[in-house]
Amino acid sequence: MKPIEYFKLANDFFLLKKDRPYILGLMITDLCNLNCKHCRVANIYKRHMSYSEIEKHLRTYYSRGARLLYLEGGEPYLWQDNHYHLEDIIQLAKIIGYLRIHVYTNGTFPLAAHPHFTWVSMDGLAETYRTIRGIPIERVLSNIFKADHQRLGLIYTVNTINSGEIRKFLNFVHFEFPRLKVMFFFHTPYYGVDSLLLSENEKNEVIRMIINCKEEGLPVLNSEAGLQAIASGLYNRPMKISWVVDQTGEYPCCRSYDHPEVCKHCGYSSGVEIALLRSIRLNPIKEMVEWF
Ligand code: SF4
């Protein structure tokens, strides 16, 4: 813990409301071992970022103010550059001074690295999972069972395939992985409206159901305020407090920053929680601080 650094971060973010990068989302590779129905950004360049490029981005964004790092892909566990592996990036980022490092993975590789937090994408059970991700779910479940040293959360991106399985999924997680909670994202039409996008009515119905599940004690991580903001669409976005860097360039918020028609349907719930944090809504603050 570095209390002064946390204090400076909170002061700039909450009180001064400075628009500087706080979060760096670094896409360290576009290689992925899966071919998921909703994803069109993997395996285009089929290239890892080099260790030296990664170090340059980490240092540049640290000097611009970023203190939280999200390592993403492709699949980050596939990344390597000669003898360097994912763990080496995490250790480098800790040395540079990043306060929290999160890894976003599909969970198909043993969760052996040591970030502060790991998000595993899992958007359904058995057949639903296989329909979306093209593989059986068992390997991912086994890797989660074995990762008892890790702080983990699950990301369930709601779409027209899996929207009917949410309660069943939450019950499964509640009984099989009592330490875990689920963050619900919503399918975002990054590449234009497609068959996975829920209608506004469908989305609002699903959100009501997720809120009910949360009130019943099922492991929903989204705050109720965050879910309601997604339903109403009334929150500030896009934001320039997090930046995404990949092999094509650097983007505030996400690669769709200049596409208001996409932002209108944004389902990136973490962004909503951050937007509410900034407006000092106590509900999400309390939940996020307790969890991380
Ligand atoms: S609000 Fe941000 S994360 Fe959502 S689609 Fe727009 S640019 Fe991307």
Boltz pocket constraint, residues with backbone or C-beta under 6 A from the ligand:
constraints:
  - pocket:
      binder: B
      contacts: [[A, 188], [A, 237], [A, 238], [A, 239], [A, 252], [A, 253], [A, 254], [A, 255], [A, 256], [A, 257], [A, 258], [A, 259], [A, 262], [A, 263], [A, 264], [A, 266], [A, 267], [A, 268], [A, 271]]
      max_distance: 6.0
